[in-house]
Amino acid sequence: MTDYSTFFLSAAPEIREIRRIKADVEFGVMQASGDCVGVGICRIITTHQLHTTRAHQRRCARAVAFLSASREGRLELFFPKEGMLPCTERAFFRQRVFPVPVPVFLSEDIRTALPDVRQTILDAGLYPVKAEAAGYWVTF
């Protein structure tokens, strides 16, 4: 089942409730073989989809991410360092910019679970990476 957790961010003077989804993010661009190569986001697989896909059988670099909506209605992804291999961290987060070479459509599951996200697609482009001790934030 999908992890629809709730957590709070304190923002003076208000407290804002944030919904988040736990997912596996596969990096790269999808090839005809179903594998992902290069940079970007190939797939965002919510936790309840993990049991119905063959994600574990593909040779795609991946990491755990927590998805939420920004105040502006953009999709935010937090990638905890403990949810990725060191080689994945070096390859995708060292440059402090996250490239998305081709647009990525957001699944209906994501849009339903995060109704505050106003976008249905992640546009191609370069997105800043905000580093923290525990992981990395990318806002699309």
C-alpha positions as CSV (number, residue, x, y, z in Angstrom):
1,M,0.0,0.0,0.0
2,T,1.2,3.5,-0.7
3,D,2.7,5.5,2.2
4,Y,0.5,8.5,2.4
5,S,2.2,10.1,5.4
6,T,1.6,13.5,6.8
7,F,4.3,15.7,8.4
8,F,4.4,19.3,9.5
9,L,6.7,22.2,8.5
10,S,6.9,25.1,10.8
11,A,6.8,28.4,8.9
12,A,6.5,31.5,11.1
13,P,3.8,32.2,12.1
14,E,1.8,29.3,10.6
15,I,2.2,25.6,10.6
16,R,1.6,24.0,7.2
17,E,0.4,20.4,6.9
18,I,2.3,18.5,4.1
19,R,1.2,15.2,2.5
20,R,3.9,13.1,1.1
21,I,4.2,9.9,-0.9
22,K,7.1,7.4,-0.7
23,A,8.3,6.2,-4.0
24,D,11.2,4.6,-5.9
25,V,12.6,6.9,-8.6
26,E,14.4,5.3,-11.5
27,F,16.9,7.7,-13.2
28,G,17.5,8.1,-16.9
29,V,15.5,8.1,-20.1
30,M,13.4,5.1,-20.9
31,Q,14.7,3.0,-23.8
32,A,12.7,0.6,-26.0
33,S,14.1,-2.3,-23.8
34,G,12.3,-0.8,-20.7
35,D,15.7,0.0,-19.1
36,C,16.7,3.6,-18.3
37,V,19.9,5.2,-19.4
38,G,21.5,8.6,-19.0
39,V,20.1,11.4,-16.8
40,G,16.6,12.6,-15.8
41,I,13.7,10.6,-14.4
42,C,12.7,7.5,-16.2
43,R,9.9,6.4,-13.8
44,I,8.4,7.4,-10.4
45,I,7.0,4.2,-8.9
46,T,4.8,4.7,-5.8
47,T,5.2,2.1,-3.1
48,H,1.9,0.3,-3.8
49,Q,3.1,-0.1,-7.5
50,L,6.3,-1.8,-6.5
51,H,4.6,-5.1,-6.0
52,T,2.9,-5.0,-9.4
53,T,5.9,-4.0,-11.5
54,R,9.2,-5.6,-12.4
55,A,11.2,-2.6,-11.1
56,H,13.6,-4.9,-9.2
57,Q,14.5,-6.7,-12.4
58,R,15.5,-3.7,-14.5
59,R,19.1,-2.3,-14.5
60,C,18.1,1.2,-13.8
61,A,19.8,3.5,-11.2
62,R,17.2,4.3,-8.6
63,A,16.7,5.9,-5.2
64,V,13.9,6.2,-2.6
65,A,12.2,9.6,-2.7
66,F,9.4,11.3,-0.7
67,L,7.1,13.4,-3.0
68,S,5.2,16.4,-1.8
69,A,3.7,19.7,-3.1
70,S,5.5,23.0,-2.7
71,R,3.6,26.1,-1.6
72,E,3.5,27.1,-5.2
73,G,1.9,23.8,-6.3
74,R,5.1,22.3,-7.8
75,L,6.2,18.7,-7.2
76,E,9.0,18.4,-4.6
77,L,11.1,15.3,-4.2
78,F,13.3,14.6,-1.2
79,F,16.0,12.0,-1.8
80,P,17.3,10.7,1.5
81,K,21.0,9.7,1.3
82,E,20.2,6.5,3.1
83,G,17.8,5.5,0.3
84,M,20.5,5.4,-2.5
85,L,23.8,3.9,-3.3
86,P,26.9,6.2,-3.1
87,C,27.4,5.8,-6.9
88,T,23.9,7.0,-7.5
89,E,24.5,10.0,-5.2
90,R,27.6,10.9,-7.1
91,A,26.1,10.5,-10.5
92,F,22.9,12.4,-10.0
93,F,23.4,14.9,-7.2
94,R,27.0,16.0,-7.2
95,Q,26.5,18.8,-9.8
96,R,23.7,20.5,-7.7
97,V,21.6,20.7,-10.8
98,F,19.2,17.9,-11.9
99,P,18.7,17.6,-15.6
100,V,15.4,16.4,-17.1
101,P,16.1,15.9,-20.8
102,V,12.6,14.7,-21.8
103,P,9.2,15.6,-20.2
104,V,7.9,13.1,-17.5
105,F,4.2,12.6,-17.1
106,L,2.9,12.3,-13.5
107,S,0.8,9.2,-12.8
108,E,-2.8,9.5,-11.8
109,D,-1.8,7.9,-8.4
110,I,0.6,10.8,-7.7
111,R,-1.9,13.5,-8.8
112,T,-4.7,11.9,-6.7
113,A,-2.5,11.5,-3.6
114,L,-1.0,15.0,-3.9
115,P,-4.0,17.2,-5.1
116,D,-2.0,20.4,-4.3
117,V,0.4,19.6,-7.1
118,R,-0.9,21.6,-10.1
119,Q,1.3,20.1,-12.8
120,T,0.6,17.0,-14.7
121,I,4.0,16.8,-16.4
122,L,7.6,17.6,-15.3
123,D,8.9,19.8,-18.1
124,A,12.4,19.2,-19.6
125,G,15.0,21.5,-18.1
126,L,17.6,21.9,-15.4
127,Y,16.4,22.0,-11.8
128,P,18.4,23.2,-8.8
129,V,19.3,20.6,-6.2
130,K,19.3,21.8,-2.6
131,A,21.6,19.7,-0.4
132,E,21.1,18.9,3.3
133,A,22.9,16.6,5.6
134,A,20.2,14.0,5.3
135,G,19.6,14.2,1.5
136,Y,18.6,16.3,-1.5
137,W,15.6,18.4,-2.4
138,V,14.5,19.0,-6.1
139,T,11.5,21.1,-6.9
140,F,10.1,20.7,-10.4
